[in-house]
Amino acid sequence: MTHDTLNIFLQELEAWKRAGMTAELWWRDDDAAEPTVELDRLIRISDQYGVPCGLATVPAKTGEPMRKTVSGASHIWILQHGYAHTNHAPSGSGMGAWELGLHRPKSVVLDELRDGMLKLSQLFKSRFVPVLVPPWNRIDPELLFYLPVMGFRGLSASYKRHRPVPPDDLRVADAHCDVLSWKGEKAHFAGQEKCIHALVSHLKDKRTGVADENEPTCLLTHHLEMDQDAWQFVEDIFALTTVHTGVTWLVPADIWPQQK
């Protein structure tokens, strides 16, 4: 990480420290399903730096091998990544890919989510935190009000603007910095400046009261798509923040605690 880019990030962290506040961060990784060398790398980095990760896992594509892989990883928590990560939007609609839209009957979508929650809770037990991560970060607002009734404690998508208002008993903690750029034929590192700007922008907005100070700032990765530059950036961020007294990395189970 360049000196100038590093200083921009450090200056914001110091501003939090001077204000007597702690910058709360969390790590979300999407598209988990089965053991891979990339997942092994994620777990190794998580263990090395002691940074907890909310692993958004696709229920229809996961099973016992995945359970065994994460069972010994002390910093890994399982979130629900839709159901099958399948696009049901009509081709040529121009509205992007949707699994959790109303392109199918609402009852079908909700039944799949219910089945997915049951499977993940049975597989991962207490490692599963009932938080919905919509594939492609898209969910129809009509579905939000059903989620708490089904047992979901939270939602994590990614909205730059026009975020739908969730029900009061559904805590939202969105992604704010995706380390990958999805433009072009293959995903690639979005770049230090863009990623640092995204992190600093949300942190500053929280510190100055522009954004909800209770929503932790999220670093988003996709372990299956990461190039070496993206992995290196993540490690650089962890190396910096885990020794800074003005920062804490939150455990997903603490962001969305079990209701008593």
Secondary structure as UniProt FT lines:
FT   HELIX           3..18
FT   TURN            19..20
FT   STRAND          23..32
FT   HELIX           37..49
FT   STRAND          53..57
FT   HELIX           59..61
FT   HELIX           64..71
FT   TURN            74..75
FT   STRAND          76..80
FT   TURN            91..92
FT   HELIX           106..124
FT   HELIX           125..127
FT   STRAND          128..132
FT   HELIX           135..137
FT   HELIX           141..144
FT   TURN            145..146
FT   HELIX           147..150
FT   STRAND          154..155
FT   TURN            168..169
FT   STRAND          171..172
FT   STRAND          177..178
FT   STRAND          180..181
FT   STRAND          188..189
FT   HELIX           192..207
FT   TURN            208..209
FT   TURN            213..214
FT   STRAND          217..221
FT   TURN            223..225
FT   HELIX           228..241
FT   TURN            242..243
FT   TURN            245..246
FT   STRAND          247..249
FT   HELIX           252..255
//
